[in-house]
Amino acid sequence: NKCENMGNSDSSLPPDANNVLVHSFQLDADADFCSLPICCPGKQAMFHKPKNFSSHLSNFIPYQEGAKMIEDINKILLETAFPNRQCNPFFILCMLLSILSVGVALAESDTILSSMGFLMFGLFLPYVIYFGLIFYKKSKRKSRLHRFVRKWNETKHSGVFLSLGGGGTVRGVAYGSESGGTYDNFYMATWDPKSLLVRGYLHIFVKYQERANWCQQNGVPFIPPVPPHQQTMEQQLAQQGQVPAPPAGFQIPAGYALVPEHPQPPPELQVPAGYALVPQYPQPPPEFQIPAGYALVPESQDLPPSYNQASKM
């Protein structure tokens, strides 16, 4: 199944006009210099969550579902973080421990044989721990990301599936592509913090025929997937009125309604010169927590004054 193989390190998407790339989220591979695995990972490679989706992408993945998907992937990237800078505190700490062990071995050992044994043990143990941790984190990240992508693709039957890939050119050799690639290309991108040579992507593909069949079975209007470079300006813009959904269990106080935080006035409304529209409602009770992206306003509001009324004030 092509959906299940998407993003595997040993396979890439074969040329197939039935698979249409509708969007790619670029990886921000920049990571903090001062980071220690487990205890203080700092900022690691991540995908930035957009405030909204384009109108075309929203036809295939709702914003809330897509935002949760990006958050889950970022969590995996953070929990499997390992130092990928040449000079990082963890490597410097290993060097100091290695040098310190040499002094301890020479000062504490009575015989040359025991001194050499402790010297070799203390000299290489920090580096074994360092590279062993990198190998473990690298393997863990690969397996968890593969598992997440495979589970997402297997549980969705709407013809939409994910793929981790990337592409670029290193020393004149091309690797992967910006519209495909494999997990190995994605992994290479995590070592390029400024994305100068290789860029990683989270691809959103749509299987044309499978999507058409799903829409027909579920009574959903079929909208043909369009590649990013062929999308119109209208398709690339966010849907009007696209706002985050309120959190589950949020109770709206009596006399208030939940509306977007920055509503726009009707286009036909003409504001007189020298005046501005401002809210006329009181502040909500302090004990109520307003979800992000929303504001509480009274359900009943007086209409704004007419021009004649405003000019007499």
PAZAPA-4460 file (N, C-alpha, C; in steps of 0.05 Angstrom, whole numbers, plus 32768, in hexadecimal, padded with zeros to 4 digits):
% residues 313
    n_x    n_y    n_z   ca_x   ca_y   ca_z    c_x    c_y    c_z   seq   type   mol
   8011   7FE8   8000   8000   8000   8000   8012   8019   8000     1      N     A
   800E   802B   7FED   801F   8042   7FEB   801B   8055   8002     2      K     A
   8003   8056   800D   7FFF   8067   8024   8010   805F   803C     3      C     A
   8013   8045   8040   8021   803B   8057   803F   803E   8053     4      E     A
   8049   803F   803A   8065   8041   8035   806F   805E   8035     5      N     A
   805D   8071   8036   8065   808D   8034   8076   8094   804C     6      M     A
   808E   809F   8045   80A0   80A9   805A   80B3   8094   8064     7      G     A
   80B2   807B   805A   80C5   8067   8063   80E1   806E   8057     8      N     A
   80F6   8066   8066   8111   806D   805E   811A   805E   8046     9      S     A
   810E   8046   8041   8117   8036   802B   8104   8036   8013    10      D     A
   80F2   8049   8012   80E0   804B   7FFC   80D8   8068   7FF7    11      S     A
   80D3   806F   7FDF   80CA   808A   7FD8   80B1   8087   7FC7    12      S     A
   80A2   809C   7FC4   8089   809B   7FB6   808E   8098   7F98    13      L     A
   8085   8082   7F8C   8089   807F   7F6F   8079   8093   7F5F    14      P     A
   8082   809A   7F47   8072   80AD   7F37   8056   80A2   7F32    15      P     A
   8043   80B1   7F3A   8027   80A9   7F38   8016   80C2   7F37    16      D     A
   8008   80C6   7F21   7FF8   80DE   7F1E   7FE0   80DD   7F31    17      A     A
   7FDA   80C6   7F3D   7FC4   80C3   7F4F   7FCA   80CF   7F6A    18      N     A
   7FE3   80D3   7F71   7FEC   80DE   7F8A   7FF2   80FC   7F86    19      N     A
   7FE3   810D   7F93   7FE6   812A   7F8F   7FF0   8137   7FA9    20      V     A
   8006   8145   7FA8   8010   8154   7FBF   8001   816E   7FC1    21      L     A
   7FF3   8172   7FD7   7FE2   818B   7FDA   7FF0   819F   7FEC    22      V     A
   8002   8196   7FFE   800F   81A9   8010   8028   819B   801C    23      H     A
   803B   81AC   8023   8053   81A3   8031   805A   81B6   8047    24      S     A
   805D   81AC   8060   8066   81BC   8076   8084   81B9   8078    25      F     A
   8093   81D0   8078   80B0   81CE   8079   80B9   81CC   8095    26      Q     A
   80CE   81BB   8099   80DA   81B7   80B3   80EC   81CE   80BB    27      L     A
   80E8   81D8   80D3   80FB   81EB   80DF   8110   81DB   80EE    28      D     A
   8127   81D7   80E2   813B   81C5   80ED   814E   81D3   8101    29      A     A
   814A   81EC   8106   815B   81FB   8118   8157   81F0   8135    30      D     A
   816E   81EC   8143   816D   81E2   815E   8180   81F2   816F    31      A     A
   817B   81F2   8189   818C   8201   819C   81A8   81F4   819E    32      D     A
   81BC   8206   81A1   81D7   81FB   81A7   81D8   81F0   81C3    33      F     A
   81CD   81FE   81D6   81CD   81F5   81F2   81B5   81E3   81F7    34      C     A
   81B8   81CA   81F1   81A3   81B7   81F6   81AF   819D   8200    35      S     A
   81A1   8191   8213   81A9   8177   821D   8192   8164   821A    36      L     A
   8196   814C   8210   8180   8139   820D   8172   8133   8227    37      P     A
   8159   812D   8225   8147   8125   823C   8142   813C   824F    38      I     A
   8157   8147   825B   8153   815B   8271   814D   8177   8265    39      C     A
   815B   817F   8250   8158   819A   8246   815D   819A   8228    40      C     A
   8149   8190   8218   814D   818E   81FB   814D   81AA   81EE    41      P     A
   8140   81BE   81FA   813E   81D8   81ED   812D   81D7   81D3    42      G     A
   8132   81EA   81C2   8123   81EA   81A8   8130   81D5   8196    43      K     A
   811F   81C5   8189   8128   81B1   8177   811A   81B4   815C    44      Q     A
   8121   81A3   8149   8114   81A4   812F   80F6   81A1   8133    45      A     A
   80E6   81B0   8123   80C9   81B0   8127   80BC   81BB   810E    46      M     A
   80A1   81B6   810D   8090   81C2   80F9   8080   81D8   8106    47      F     A
   8081   81F0   80FB   8071   8206   8106   8053   8202   8100    48      H     A
   8043   8204   8114   8026   8201   8110   801A   821B   8105    49      K     A
   800F   821B   80ED   8003   8233   80E2   7FEA   823C   80F1    50      P     A
   7FE3   8255   80EF   7FCB   825F   80FC   7FB2   8255   80EE    51      K     A
   7FB4   824E   80D5   7F9E   8243   80C6   7FA9   8234   80AE    52      N     A
   7F98   8225   80A1   7F9F   8216   8088   7F94   8225   8070    53      F     A
   7FA0   8220   8059   7F95   822B   8041   7F7A   821F   803B    54      S     A
   7F6A   822D   802B   7F4F   8222   8026   7F51   8207   8017    55      S     A
   7F65   8203   8007   7F67   81EA   7FF8   7F6F   81D3   800B    56      H     A
   7F83   81D8   801D   7F8B   81C3   802F   7F74   81BC   8043    57      L     A
   7F64   81D0   804A   7F4E   81CC   805D   7F39   81B9   8051    58      S     A
   7F39   81B6   8037   7F26   81A3   802B   7F2D   8186   8032    59      N     A
   7F46   8181   8038   7F4F   8165   803D   7F56   8160   805A    60      F     A
   7F60   8174   8068   7F66   8171   8085   7F5C   8189   8094    61      I     A
   7F49   8185   80A6   7F3F   819B   80B6   7F56   81A7   80C7    62      P     A
   7F54   81C1   80CC   7F6A   81CF   80DA   7F70   81C2   80F5    63      Y     A
   7F5B   81BC   8105   7F60   81B1   8120   7F6E   8196   811E    64      Q     A
   7F66   8186   810B   7F73   816C   8108   7F90   816F   80FF    65      E     A
   7F95   8181   80EC   7FB0   8186   80E2   7FC2   8192   80F8    66      G     A
   7FB7   81A5   8108   7FC7   81B1   811D   7FCF   819C   8132    67      A     A
   7FBC   818A   8138   7FC2   8174   814C   7FD8   8162   8140    68      K     A
   7FD6   815C   8126   7FEA   814B   8119   8006   8158   811B    69      M     A
   8008   8172   8116   8022   817F   8118   802C   8180   8134    70      I     A
   801B   8184   8148   8023   8184   8164   802E   8169   816C    71      E     A
   8021   8153   8163   802A   8138   816A   8045   8132   815E    72      D     A
   804A   813B   8145   8064   8137   8139   8079   8147   8147    73      I     A
   8073   8160   814E   8086   8170   815C   808D   8164   8177    74      N     A
   807A   8158   8184   807F   814B   819E   8092   8134   819B    75      K     A
   808F   8124   8186   80A2   810E   8180   80BE   8119   817B    76      I     A
   80C0   812E   816B   80DA   813A   8165   80E8   8144   817E    77      L     A
   80D8   8150   8190   80E4   815A   81A9   80EC   8144   81BC    78      L     A
   80DC   812F   81BF   80E2   811A   81D1   80F8   8108   81C7    79      E     A
   80FE   8108   81AE   8114   80F8   81A3   812B   810A   819A    80      T     A
   812D   8121   81A6   8142   8134   819E   815D   812A   81A7    81      A     A
   8171   812F   8197   818D   8128   819E   819E   813F   8193    82      F     A
   81B6   8144   81A0   81C7   815A   8197   81D2   8155   817B    83      P     A
   81CB   8167   8168   81D5   8165   814D   81E6   817C   8144    84      N     A
   81F1   818A   8158   8204   81A0   8153   8220   8195   8158    85      R     A
   8234   819F   8148   824F   8195   814C   825A   819C   8167    86      Q     A
   8255   81B4   8170   825E   81BC   818B   8245   81C1   819C    87      C     A
   823E   81AE   81AC   8227   81B0   81BE   8230   81A9   81DA    88      N     A
   8221   81B3   81EE   822A   81AE   820A   822D   8191   8211    89      P     A
   821D   817F   8206   821E   8163   820D   8239   8157   8203    90      F     A
   8241   815F   81EB   825B   8155   81E1   8272   8161   81F0    91      F     A
   8271   817A   81F7   8286   8187   8207   8288   817A   8223    92      I     A
   8270   8173   822E   8270   8165   8248   827E   814A   8246    93      L     A
   8279   813C   8231   8287   8122   822D   82A5   8126   822A    94      C     A
   82AE   813A   821C   82CA   8140   821A   82D7   8145   8235    95      M     A
   82C9   8155   8246   82D4   815C   8260   82D6   8143   8272    96      L     A
   82C1   8132   8271   82C1   811A   8281   82D8   8107   8277    97      L     A
   82DC   8107   825D   82F1   80F6   8252   830D   80FF   825B    98      S     A
   8311   811A   825A   832B   8125   8263   832E   8122   8281    99      I     A
   8319   8125   8290   831A   8123   82AD   8321   8106   82B5   100      L     A
   8317   80F3   82A6   831D   80D7   82AD   833B   80D0   82A9   101      S     A
   8348   80DE   8297   8364   80D9   8292   8374   80E2   82AB   102      V     A
   836D   80FA   82B5   837B   8104   82CD   8376   80F2   82E5   103      G     A
   835D   80E9   82E8   8357   80D8   82FF   8366   80BD   82FD   104      V     A
   8367   80B2   82E5   8375   8098   82E1   8392   809B   82E8   105      A     A
   839F   80B0   82E0   83BB   80B3   82E5   83C1   80B9   8302   106      L     A
   83AE   80C5   8310   83B3   80CD   832C   83AC   80B7   8340   107      A     A
   8398   80A7   8339   838E   8093   834D   8398   8077   8349   108      E     A
   83A1   8070   8331   83A8   8054   832B   83C5   804F   8335   109      S     A
   83C8   8038   8342   83E2   8031   834D   83F4   8023   8339   110      D     A
   83E9   8013   8327   83F9   8005   8314   83F3   800F   82F8   111      T     A
   8406   800A   82E6   8403   8013   82CA   83EC   8005   82BD   112      I     A
   83E8   7FEB   82C3   83D4   7FDB   82B6   83B8   7FE5   82BE   113      L     A
   83B3   7FE8   82D7   8399   7FF2   82E0   8395   800F   82D7   114      S     A
   83AB   801F   82D6   83A8   803A   82CD   839F   803B   82B0   115      S     A
   83AB   802A   829F   83A3   802A   8283   8387   8020   827F   116      M     A
   837E   800C   828F   8362   8002   828D   834E   8017   8294   117      G     A
   8353   8025   82AA   8340   803A   82B2   8341   8052   829E   118      F     A
   8359   8057   8294   835D   806D   8281   834C   8068   8267   119      L     A
   834E   8050   825C   8340   804A   8244   8322   804A   8249   120      M     A
   831A   803F   8261   82FD   803F   8267   82F2   805B   826A   121      F     A
   8300   806C   8279   82F6   8087   827D   82F8   8099   8265   122      G     A
   830C   8092   8253   8310   80A3   823B   82FA   809F   8227   123      L     A
   82F0   8087   8224   82DD   8081   820E   82C0   807F   8218   124      F     A
   82BC   807A   8232   82A1   8077   823C   828F   808F   8236   125      L     A
   8297   80A8   823A   8286   80BF   8234   827D   80C0   8217   126      P     A
   8290   80B9   8205   8289   80B9   81E8   8276   80A2   81E1   127      Y     A
   827A   808C   81EE   8267   8075   81E9   824B   807D   81F2   128      V     A
   8249   808B   8208   822F   8094   8212   8223   80A9   81FE   129      I     A
   8234   80BB   81F5   822B   80D0   81E3   8220   80C5   81C9   130      Y     A
   8230   80B5   81BB   8228   80AA   81A1   8212   8095   81A4   131      F     A
   8213   8087   81BB   81FE   8073   81C0   81E3   8081   81C3   132      G     A
   81E2   8098   81D1   81C9   80A7   81D5   81BF   80B2   81BA   133      L     A
   81D2   80BC   81A9   81CA   80C6   818F   81BD   80AF   817E   134      I     A
   81CA   8098   817E   81BF   8082   816F   81A4   8079   8179   135      F     A
   81A1   8079   8194   8187   8071   81A0   8171   8085   8198   136      Y     A
   8177   809F   819B   8163   80B4   8195   815C   80B4   8177   137      K     A
   8170   80B0   8167   816C   80AF   814A   8159   8098   8142   138      K     A
   815F   8081   814E   814E   8069   8148   8132   806D   8153   139      S     A
   8130   8079   816B   8116   807D   8177   8105   8091   8167   140      K     A
   8112   80A6   815E   8103   80BB   814E   80F9   80AE   8134   141      R     A
   8109   809F   8127   8101   8092   810E   80EA   8080   8112   142      K     A
   80EB   806F   8126   80D6   805B   812A   80BC   8069   8133   143      S     A
   80BD   807D   8144   80A5   808B   814D   8098   809B   8136   144      R     A
   80A8   80A9   8126   809D   80B8   8110   8091   80A5   80FB   145      L     A
   809E   808F   80F5   8093   807B   80E3   8078   8070   80ED   146      H     A
   8078   806B   8107   805F   8060   8113   8049   8074   8112   147      R     A
   804F   808D   8117   803A   80A2   8117   802F   80A5   80FA   148      F     A
   8041   80A8   80E7   8038   80AB   80CB   8028   8093   80C1   149      V     A
   8032   807B   80C8   8024   8063   80BF   8008   8061   80CC   150      R     A
   8006   8067   80E6   7FEC   8066   80F4   7FD9   807B   80E8   151      K     A
   7FE3   8093   80E3   7FD2   80A8   80D8   7FC7   80A0   80BD   152      W     A
   7FD9   8095   80AC   7FD0   808D   8091   7FBD   8075   8091   153      N     A
   7FC1   8063   80A5   7FB0   804C   80A6   7F94   8052   80B1   154      E     A
   7F93   8065   80C3   7F79   806B   80D0   7F68   807F   80BF   155      T     A
   7F74   808D   80AD   7F65   809F   809B   7F5F   8091   8081   156      K     A
   7F46   8091   807A   7F3D   8084   8062   7F31   8098   804E   157      H     A
   7F3A   80B1   8050   7F2F   80C6   803F   7F40   80CC   8026   158      S     A
   7F55   80BC   8022   7F66   80C1   800B   7F7C   80D5   8011   159      G     A
   7F7F   80DD   802A   7F94   80F1   8031   7FA9   80E2   8042   160      V     A
   7FC2   80E6   803C   7FD7   80D9   804C   7FF0   80EA   804E   161      F     A
   8000   80E3   8062   8018   80F3   8069   8031   80E6   805F   162      L     A
   8046   80F6   805D   8061   80EB   8056   8076   80FE   8060   163      S     A
   808B   80F3   806D   80A2   8103   8075   80B7   8100   8060   164      L     A
   80C1   8116   8056   80D5   8115   8041   80E5   812E   8041   165      G     A
   80F1   8133   802B   8102   814B   8028   8115   8149   8010   166      G     A
   8125   815C   800C   8137   815C   7FF6   814A   8173   7FF7   167      G     A
   8160   8171   7FE7   8173   8186   7FE5   818C   817C   7FD6   168      G     A
   81A0   818C   7FD6   81B9   8185   7FC8   81D1   8189   7FDB   169      T     A
   81E0   8174   7FDE   81F8   8174   7FF0   8210   816C   7FDF   170      V     A
   8223   817F   7FDD   823C   817A   7FCE   8236   8172   7FB1   171      R     A
   8223   817F   7FA5   821C   817A   7F8A   820B   8161   7F85   172      G     A
   8203   8153   7F9A   81F3   813B   7F97   81D7   8141   7FA1   173      V     A
   81C3   813B   7F91   81A7   8140   7F98   819C   8129   7FA8   174      A     A
   818D   8130   7FBD   8181   811D   7FCF   8163   8123   7FD0   175      Y     A
   8152   810F   7FCC   8135   8113   7FCF   812A   8129   7FBD   176      G     A
   8114   8135   7FC6   8108   814B   7FB7   80F6   815A   7FCA   177      S     A
   80EF   8173   7FC3   80DE   8183   7FD4   80C1   817B   7FD2   178      E     A
   80BA   8169   7FC0   809F   815F   7FBE   809D   8141   7FC4   179      S     A
   80B2   8136   7FD0   80B2   811A   7FD6   80C8   8113   7FE9   180      G     A
   80D9   8100   7FE1   80EF   80F8   7FF2   80E8   80E2   8006   181      G     A
   80FB   80DA   8016   80F7   80C5   8029   80FE   80CF   8046   182      T     A
   80FA   80BD   8059   8101   80C5   8074   811F   80CB   8077   183      Y     A
   8130   80BD   8068   814C   80C3   806A   8152   80E0   8061   184      D     A
   8144   80EA   804D   8147   8106   8045   813D   8118   805B   185      N     A
   8127   8111   8068   811D   8120   807E   8131   8121   8095   186      F     A
   813E   810A   809B   8152   8108   80B0   816A   811A   80A9   187      Y     A
   8172   811A   8090   8189   812B   8088   8183   8148   808E   188      M     A
   8169   8150   8089   8162   816C   808E   8164   8174   80AB   189      A     A
   8161   8162   80BD   8163   8169   80DA   8180   8170   80E2   190      T     A
   8193   816A   80D1   81AF   8171   80D6   81B7   818B   80C8   191      W     A
   81A5   8197   80BB   81AA   81B1   80AD   8199   81C6   80BB   192      D     A
   81A2   81D2   80D0   8191   81E4   80E1   8186   81FC   80D1   193      P     A
   8194   8205   80BD   818B   821C   80AE   817E   8215   8093   194      K     A
   817B   81FA   808F   816E   81F0   8076   817B   81FC   805D   195      S     A
   8195   81FE   805D   81A3   8209   8046   81A7   81F5   8030   196      L     A
   81AB   81DC   8038   81B1   81C7   8024   819A   81B3   8021   197      L     A
   818E   81AB   8037   8178   8197   8036   8161   81A2   8047   198      V     A
   8149   819F   803C   8131   81A7   804B   811F   818F   804F   199      R     A
   8114   818E   8067   8101   8179   806E   80E4   8182   806C   200      G     A
   80D3   816F   8066   80B6   8176   8061   80A4   8161   806D   201      Y     A
   808C   816B   8075   8076   8159   807B   8062   815D   8064   202      L     A
   8060   8149   8053   8050   814B   803B   8033   8141   8040   203      H     A
   8020   814F   8034   8004   8146   8034   7FFD   813E   8018   204      I     A
   7FF9   8124   8014   7FF1   8119   7FFA   7FD4   8112   7FF9   205      F     A
   7FC8   8112   7FE2   7FAC   8109   7FDE   7FAD   80F5   7FC6   206      V     A
   7FA2   80DE   7FCC   7F9E   80CA   7FB6   7F84   80D1   7FA8   207      K     A
   7F86   80D8   7F8F   7F70   80E4   7F80   7F58   80D1   7F80   208      Y     A
   7F5C   80B9   7F76   7F45   80A6   7F73   7F3A   809D   7F8E   209      Q     A
   7F4C   8098   7FA1   7F42   8091   7FBC   7F33   80A7   7FC9   210      E     A
   7F3B   80C0   7FC5   7F2D   80D6   7FD0   7F11   80D9   7FC3   211      R     A
   7F10   80D5   7FA8   7EF7   80D7   7F9A   7EE3   80C2   7FA4   212      A     A
   7EED   80AA   7FA8   7EDC   8094   7FB2   7ED1   809A   7FCE   213      N     A
   7EE3   80A5   7FDF   7EDB   80AB   7FFB   7EC6   80C1   7FFB   214      W     A
   7EC9   80D5   7FEB   7EB6   80EB   7FE9   7E9B   80E1   7FE0   215      C     A
   7E9B   80CF   7FCC   7E82   80C4   7FC2   7E74   80B2   7FD7   216      Q     A
   7E83   80A3   7FE6   7E77   8092   7FFB   7E6C   80A1   8012   217      Q     A
   7E78   80B9   8018   7E70   80C8   8030   7E60   80E1   8029   218      N     A
   7E58   80E4   8010   7E48   80FB   8009   7E56   8115   800B   219      G     A
   7E70   8116   8008   7E80   812E   800A   7E87   8138   7FEE   220      V     A
   7E83   8152   7FE8   7E8A   815C   7FCE   7EA8   8157   7FC8   221      P     A
   7EAD   814C   7FB0   7EC9   8146   7FA9   7ED7   815F   7F9E   222      F     A
   7EED   8167   7FAB   7EFD   817D   7FA1   7F17   8172   7F98   223      I     A
   7F1E   8174   7F7E   7F37   8168   7F74   7F4F   8175   7F81   224      P     A
   7F62   8164   7F8A   7F7B   816F   7F96   7F8C   817D   7F81   225      P     A
   7F98   8193   7F89   7FA8   81A3   7F77   7FC4   81A7   7F83   226      V     A
   7FDA   81A2   7F74   7FF5   81A6   7F7F   7FF9   81C3   7F87   227      P     A
   800B   81C9   7F9A   800F   81E4   7FA3   8016   81F8   7F8D   228      P     A
   8026   81F0   7F7A   802E   8203   7F65   8018   8209   7F51   229      H     A
   8002   81FA   7F52   7FEB   81FE   7F40   7FD3   820A   7F4F   230      Q     A
   7FD5   820E   7F69   7FBF   8219   7F78   7FBC   8237   7F73   231      Q     A
   7FA3   823F   7F71   7F9D   825C   7F6E   7FA1   826B   7F88   232      T     A
   7FA1   8285   7F86   7FA5   8296   7F9E   7F8E   8291   7FB2   233      M     A
   7F76   828D   7FA7   7F5F   8287   7FB9   7F62   826D   7FC8   234      E     A
   7F6E   8259   7FBB   7F72   823F   7FC8   7F88   8240   7FDC   235      Q     A
   7F9B   8252   7FD9   7FB2   8254   7FEB   7FAB   8265   8004   236      Q     A
   7F96   8275   8002   7F8E   8286   8019   7F7E   8275   802D   237      L     A
   7F7E   827F   8046   7F6E   8271   805B   7F50   8276   8056   238      A     A
   7F40   8263   805F   7F23   8266   805E   7F1A   827D   806F   239      Q     A
   7F07   828C   8066   7EFC   82A2   8076   7EEE   8297   808E   240      Q     A
   7EF3   82A4   80A5   7EE5   829B   80BD   7EF1   8282   80CA   241      G     A
   7F09   827A   80C1   7F15   8262   80CC   7F22   8269   80E7   242      Q     A
   7F16   8260   80FD   7F20   8266   8117   7F21   824C   8127   243      V     A
   7F33   824B   813B   7F35   8232   814B   7F1B   822C   815A   244      P     A
   7F16   8213   815D   7EFE   820A   816C   7F02   820E   818A   245      A     A
   7EED   8215   8199   7EF1   8219   81B6   7EF7   81FE   81C3   246      P     A
   7F06   81FE   81D9   7F0D   81E5   81E6   7EF4   81D7   81F1   247      P     A
   7EF7   81BD   81F3   7EE0   81AD   81FD   7EDA   81B4   821A   248      A     A
   7EC1   81B6   8220   7EB9   81BC   823C   7EB8   81D9   8243   249      G     A
   7EBE   81EB   8230   7EBD   8208   8236   7EA1   8211   823A   250      F     A
   7E9B   821E   8250   7E80   8227   8257   7E7E   8245   8251   251      Q     A
   7E6B   824D   8240   7E67   8269   823A   7E55   8275   824F   252      I     A
   7E5E   828B   825C   7E4D   8297   8271   7E33   82A3   8265   253      P     A
   7E1E   82A4   8276   7E04   82AF   826D   7E07   82CB   8264   254      A     A
   7DFA   82D1   824E   7DFA   82EC   8243   7E11   82F1   8230   255      G     A
   7E21   82DD   822A   7E38   82E1   8218   7E37   82CC   8202   256      Y     A
   7E44   82D3   81EB   7E46   82C1   81D5   7E64   82BF   81CD   257      A     A
   7E6C   82A9   81C1   7E88   82A4   81BA   7E8B   82AB   819C   258      L     A
   7E9C   82BF   8197   7EA0   82C8   817B   7EBE   82CB   8177   259      V     A
   7EC8   82CC   815E   7EE4   82D0   8159   7EEE   82EA   8166   260      P     A
   7F08   82EA   816E   7F12   8300   817E   7F14   831A   816E   261      E     A
   7F19   8318   8154   7F1C   8330   8144   7F08   832F   812D   262      H     A
   7EEE   8332   8132   7EDB   8332   811C   7EDE   834B   810B   263      P     A
   7ED9   8349   80F0   7EDA   835F   80DE   7EBE   836B   80DB   264      Q     A
   7EBC   8385   80D9   7EA2   8391   80D5   7E97   838B   80B9   265      P     A
   7E7E   838B   80B5   7E72   8386   809B   7E7E   8399   8086   266      P     A
   7E83   8390   806E   7E90   83A2   805A   7E7E   83BA   8052   267      P     A
   7E63   83B7   8056   7E52   83CD   804E   7E50   83E2   8063   268      E     A
   7E5B   83DD   807B   7E59   83F0   8091   7E6D   8407   808C   269      L     A
   7E63   8420   808B   7E74   8437   8086   7E78   8446   80A1   270      Q     A
   7E90   8447   80AB   7E96   8455   80C4   7E9B   8472   80BE   271      V     A
   7E8D   8484   80CC   7E90   84A1   80C7   7EAD   84AA   80CC   272      P     A
   7EB6   84BE   80BD   7ED1   84C9   80C1   7ED4   84D3   80DD   273      A     A
   7EEB   84CD   80E9   7EF0   84D5   8104   7EE6   84C2   8119   274      G     A
   7ED9   84AC   8111   7ECE   8498   8124   7EDB   847D   811E   275      Y     A
   7EDA   846C   8132   7EE3   8450   8130   7ED0   843E   813F   276      A     A
   7ECC   8426   8135   7EBB   8412   8142   7ECA   8406   815A   277      L     A
   7EBF   8407   8171   7ECB   83FB   8189   7EB6   83EA   8197   278      V     A
   7EBD   83D5   81A5   7EAA   83C5   81B4   7E9C   83D5   81C9   279      P     A
   7E82   83CF   81CE   7E72   83DD   81E2   7E69   83CA   81F9   280      Q     A
   7E76   83B3   81FA   7E6D   839F   820E   7E80   839F   8226   281      Y     A
   7E76   8397   823E   7E87   8397   8256   7E9A   8380   8255   282      P     A
   7EAD   8380   8268   7EC1   836B   826A   7EB4   8352   8276   283      Q     A
   7EBC   833A   826D   7EB0   8321   8278   7EBA   831D   8294   284      P     A
   7EAC   830C   82A3   7EB4   8306   82BF   7ED1   82FC   82BF   285      P     A
   7EE1   8304   82D3   7EFD   82FC   82D3   7F02   82DE   82D7   286      P     A
   7EEE   82CF   82E2   7EF2   82B3   82E6   7EEF   82A2   82CD   287      E     A
   7EE6   82AE   82B7   7EE3   829F   829F   7EFC   82A0   828E   288      F     A
   7F05   8289   8285   7F1D   8286   8274   7F14   8286   8257   289      Q     A
   7F1C   8299   8247   7F15   829B   822B   7F29   828C   821A   290      I     A
   7F20   827A   820A   7F33   826A   81F9   7F41   827D   81E5   291      P     A
   7F59   8274   81DC   7F68   8284   81C9   7F59   8287   81AF   292      A     A
   7F5A   829F   81A4   7F4D   82A5   818B   7F30   82AE   818D   293      G     A
   7F25   82B0   81A6   7F0A   82B8   81AA   7F08   82CE   81BE   294      Y     A
   7EF1   82DC   81BD   7EEA   82F0   81D1   7ECD   82EE   81D8   295      A     A
   7EC6   82F4   81F1   7EAA   82F3   81FA   7E9D   830E   81F6   296      L     A
   7E86   830E   81E9   7E77   8326   81E5   7E5A   8321   81ED   297      V     A
   7E4B   8335   81F6   7E2F   8331   81FD   7E1F   8328   81E6   298      P     A
   7E0B   8317   81EB   7DFA   830C   81D6   7DE9   8322   81C9   299      E     A
   7DE1   8337   81D9   7DD1   834D   81CF   7DE1   8366   81D1   300      S     A
   7DE4   8374   81BA   7DF4   838C   81B9   7DE4   83A1   81AB   301      Q     A
   7DE7   83BA   81B4   7DDA   83D0   81A6   7DE7   83D5   818B   302      D     A
   7DD7   83DD   8178   7DE3   83E3   815E   7DF4   83FC   8160   303      L     A
   7E08   83FE   814F   7E19   8417   8150   7E09   842F   8147   304      P     A
   7E0F   8446   8150   7E00   845E   8149   7E02   8464   812B   305      P     A
   7DEC   846F   8121   7DED   8478   8105   7DFF   8490   8102   306      S     A
   7E03   8498   80E9   7E14   84AF   80E4   7E08   84C9   80F1   307      Y     A
   7DEE   84CC   80EE   7DE1   84E4   80FA   7DE3   84E4   8118   308      N     A
   7DDF   84CC   8125   7DE2   84CA   8142   7DFE   84D0   814A   309      Q     A
   7E11   84C5   813C   7E2D   84C8   8143   7E35   84E6   8141   310      A     A
   7E2B   84F3   812C   7E33   850F   8128   7E28   8522   813D   311      S     A
   7E12   8519   814C   7E07   852A   8161   7E13   8525   817C   312      K     A
   7E24   8511   817E   7E30   850A   8198   7E45   851F   81A0   313      M     A
***
